[in-house]
Structures are given as C-alpha cells and as structure tokens.
Amino acid sequence: MPQTFSATIANPVYSALNELPQNALQELYDFAEFLLLKHKPTEKKHPTFGCMKGMLKYMSDDFNEPLSIY
C-alpha cells in the first residue's frame, strides 16, 4: 500500500506540476515509474533442483580420477 504524504509537500508539488509542459510531465511520470520499480520489495528466489541442468559445457576426461597432488 502506498504511503500518503502531507499537504505541506503535496501543494507545492501540485503547483509545480501545473506549470510543467506536457513533455516534461511525461518525463516526470517515467521517472516516477522507475522509482516505484526501484523501491519495490522483491522476493529472494531460492534455487530449485536441476536449475543448472545444461549449463556445464565442458568436463575433463579425468574428472573422476583421484587427485595426484600428494
């Protein structure tokens, strides 16, 4: 639910809006939409089983061999 704002800010904003030309109003509207998207809370998505399927492009032929570092 959007927060309401006080008349102390609403009246000057409304007055400024009335003085802007049409193209500036469209730009202001686009910016307001951007801000809404920017501050929209997002859900953190958890990985699901098999989400990386098909992502591995190369695996060495000796992948299953024991490591020879010792």
Contacts in CASP RR format, 6 or more apart in sequence:
PFRMAT RR
TARGET T0000
AUTHOR 0000-0000-0000
METHOD contacts of the structure
MODEL  1
MPQTFSATIANPVYSALNELPQNALQELYDFAEFLLLKHKPTEKKHPTFG
CMKGMLKYMSDDFNEPLSIY
17 25 0 8 1.000
17 28 0 8 1.000
20 28 0 8 1.000
END
